[in-house]
Amino acid sequence: MSNPDLPASRKSAFIKKIILLSILVGGLAAFFVLDLDRYASLDALKQNRETLQAFVTDNGLLAVLGFGAIYAIVVAFSLPGGAIMTLTAGFLFGTVGGGLIVVVGATLGATALFLIARTTLGDVLRAKAGPFLAKMEDGFRENALSYLLVLRLIPAFPFWLVNLVPAFLGVSTVTYVVGTFFGIIPGTFVFASVGAGLGAILDAGQVPDLGIIFRPDVLGPLVGLALLSLLPVAYKKYQTKKKKTATSQTS
């Protein structure tokens, strides 16, 4: 008679998956239950700006590491407020410093979410989706870096969604990290530069333009970079078509 119980190794893996998912869901729920979203606002920044600036001045390295860690946590748990935090980074650390902190923190947080999603949900989703996902996975994996750069460069999809989708499409960790790191640099520095001038904006009683990323002079270059990212894909298709044509002519 076969033992209906799962093997110990499978039990352990299953428990780990449940724990990881519980941490993600619990963290997201706690964020709203504890009303922490009130801190991810311009009003909160305006009220605490002097305290934050003083902390950064007195605790340089600690402030950098602490802000980067908080940003990574926000991204890993898919919490709202990423745009406000990027503005805050520019406000506290300047365009270059703030931009770099955000890029590193966001990449770390996104990678953590990617690994958790791939470990806990990847196999389940593949089993449910069947051949359709397998076909889509093969196409995405073949040009993963190009496609990921496009998704990162053009702000057409929510950041948390772009963090998750590659986990279900067989993208390697290295490709994901590289595509995320370089893909978020342009948009991040746009918001960090706005944050660097946030003091004057707040003093004037104005609100920063969070839609700046969609202005033609900003979005245009991002689309251009995205198109450049697709050149390897176009070249591969051209070469494939060329080979097929040559084969059909010689046969």
C-alpha angles and dihedrals in degrees: 000000000000121000110247091204120098118251114266093250092053091046091052092048091048092050091050090052092050091049093050093048091046091053092051095046092041093050092050092047093047090053091063099032091055090044091236091149088080088074092056094072140095090243091059091049092048092050095047102032096111093047091049093047091049091050092051091048093050098039107033104165094031090052092051094048093042094050092046091050093049091049091051090051092049091053095042091054093040091236121171121250102066093131093050091048091051090052088049091051090054090046094051103034105021130248098295099035094041092045093052093048091051095046092052095042093046092047092051093047094045091049091051090052091045092053094046093048092047092048098044106031108017098087093041093052093047091051092050097043097046122182094352094065091041091057092046090046092054092051095047095044093053091062099018099142094049094048093044092051090052092051091049097044099047112061094216097116132047113267093235091054093053087049091057107037097068089055089066096043101061098256113164119242093241092052091047093051094046094045093047096046097049096032095059096045099089097047093042094054091047090059093039090055090053089049091051088064094039094106093065091044093053092044089055090052091244132132122238117246104252089178092064090109089067096052111115093239090055102032093046096065090043091054088047091054090047091053090050088053089057094055093091089053092050091047092051091050091048092051092047092050091046092053092048091051092049091048093050091050094051095044 
